[in-house]
Amino acid sequence: MTLYPTLAVLYFTTIFFAGFQIWVYSIAELFILSLSLFFLFFAIFRSYQKKQPITLHYGDPITLAALVFLAYIAFQLVPLPPALLKFLSPMSWEIWNRSPLPQGSYYPISIHPHATKQSLTFTFCLFLVYLWVIYGIRTRRQLKTLVVGVIVLGSLKPPTSNLYTWSGRPAPQAIIPHIDPLQGFSYYINAYIPS
């Protein structure tokens, strides 16, 4: 049930934008969160029909590490008393202390809370996709389909970049972002599929 939504997220978010477009991150996050809620309600409905409680599996090391990492990012957004902030992060305390904000106020460790919230949301969505794959893909056939889908996605980059390079025309940034000197497409692919 989660195979095709996973592939849809991967393909949509990498083909139709350069990897640095905020609106596509937002659409991908909204899609992932909406489908995760759908999967949750579907699981609750099925457990109600079968009269069995829902069991959550979160004891594997990767899931625990991801939860700790998410908690670490979230902790950076918690406003802390100045003394505790100075103890935990002297550099953050120094930066916040130089700001024109009232002295003695509680500040978070993050000196850019908006960017930290965005990173937390994106990381949480990637974690949800991980859970889709781990707990939603149950058969060898589904796993093969996912692997083939990821391989096809990864193999799209070289032919499209060569096509535009050989034609001598600059590639449209919204479709072929690899022309970007920062290799936006590659970075975005690596966010999903680390090499």
Secondary structure, DSSP 8 states (H G I E B T S, - for coil): --HHHHHHHHHHHHHSS-S--HHHHHHHHHHHHHHHHHHHHHHHHHHHHHT--------SHHHHHHHHHHHHHHHTTS-B-HHHHHHH-HHHHHHHHHSSS-TT--B-S-S-HHHHHHHHHHHHHHHHHHHHHHHH--SHHHHHHHHHHHHHHHHTHHHHHHHHHHHTS---TTT-GGGSTT-HHHHHHHHHS--
